[in-house]
Amino acid sequence: MGYIQEAKENQMKKKVEEALRSKMKQKALKECADYASKYAQCAAGKTISVVWHCRKQAKELNECLHPYTNDTVLEEMKKEYVAQQEGKGPVIV
């Protein structure tokens, strides 16, 4: 395999991973919409003080997001993507 072909494949892999990460984040935010809303309400009108005024809401949001946005979830999404690729050709992420 030539250098140019390998570079193109690596670029494609990165784009697929970016798309999968984006999909993972969207799902997580959808699942944690209540916590995100509470944090946004707390943060409204604040600047630097948001760090200590909204610490509780930020912690709750992060605890909710973590099960949906970790490396294990991403790897599972990659496996599903590869299985789809092998099964029926090009799949739009």
C-alpha positions as CSV (number, residue, x, y, z in Angstrom):
1,M,0.0,0.0,0.0
2,G,1.4,3.4,-0.9
3,Y,1.9,6.3,1.4
4,I,-0.8,8.3,-0.2
5,Q,-3.4,5.5,0.0
6,E,-2.5,4.9,3.7
7,A,-2.8,8.6,4.4
8,K,-6.2,8.7,2.8
9,E,-7.4,5.7,4.8
10,N,-6.1,7.2,8.1
11,Q,-7.9,10.5,7.3
12,M,-11.1,8.6,6.6
13,K,-10.8,6.7,9.9
14,K,-10.4,9.9,11.8
15,K,-13.5,11.4,10.1
16,V,-15.5,8.3,11.0
17,E,-14.3,8.4,14.6
18,E,-15.2,12.1,14.8
19,A,-18.7,11.4,13.4
20,L,-19.1,8.5,16.0
21,R,-17.9,10.8,18.8
22,S,-20.4,13.4,17.7
23,K,-23.2,10.9,17.6
24,M,-22.2,9.6,21.1
25,K,-22.2,13.1,22.5
26,Q,-25.6,13.9,21.0
27,K,-27.1,10.7,22.5
28,A,-25.6,11.5,25.9
29,L,-26.9,15.0,25.9
30,K,-30.4,13.7,24.9
31,E,-30.3,11.2,27.7
32,C,-29.1,13.8,30.2
33,A,-31.3,16.7,29.0
34,D,-32.8,17.4,32.5
35,Y,-29.3,17.7,34.1
36,A,-28.1,19.9,31.2
37,S,-31.1,22.2,31.6
38,K,-30.5,22.5,35.4
39,Y,-26.9,23.4,34.8
40,A,-27.8,25.9,32.1
41,Q,-30.4,27.5,34.4
42,C,-27.8,27.8,37.2
43,A,-25.1,29.2,34.8
44,A,-27.4,31.8,33.3
45,G,-26.0,35.3,34.0
46,K,-22.8,34.1,35.6
47,T,-19.3,34.2,34.4
48,I,-16.4,33.0,36.5
49,S,-18.7,32.4,39.5
50,V,-20.4,29.6,37.6
51,V,-17.5,27.3,38.8
52,W,-18.5,27.4,42.4
53,H,-22.1,28.4,42.2
54,C,-23.0,25.5,39.9
55,R,-20.6,22.9,41.2
56,K,-23.4,20.5,42.3
57,Q,-25.3,20.8,38.9
58,A,-22.0,20.3,37.0
59,K,-21.2,17.2,39.0
60,E,-24.7,15.7,38.4
61,L,-24.4,16.4,34.7
62,N,-21.0,14.8,34.4
63,E,-22.1,11.8,36.4
64,C,-25.1,11.4,34.0
65,L,-22.9,11.9,30.9
66,H,-20.1,9.5,31.8
67,P,-21.9,6.2,31.1
68,Y,-22.8,7.5,27.6
69,T,-19.4,9.1,26.7
70,N,-16.6,6.8,27.6
71,D,-14.0,4.8,25.6
72,T,-16.0,1.5,26.0
73,V,-19.1,3.1,24.4
74,L,-17.0,4.5,21.6
75,E,-15.3,1.1,20.9
76,E,-18.7,-0.5,20.8
77,M,-19.9,2.1,18.3
78,K,-16.8,1.4,16.2
79,K,-17.5,-2.3,16.2
80,E,-21.1,-1.7,15.1
81,Y,-19.9,0.6,12.4
82,V,-17.4,-1.9,11.1
83,A,-20.0,-4.7,11.2
84,Q,-22.4,-2.5,9.1
85,Q,-19.6,-1.7,6.7
86,E,-18.8,-5.4,6.2
87,G,-22.4,-6.3,5.9
88,K,-23.8,-3.9,3.3
89,G,-21.2,-1.5,2.0
90,P,-21.1,2.2,2.7
91,V,-23.1,3.5,5.7
92,I,-23.6,7.1,6.5
93,V,-22.8,7.8,10.1
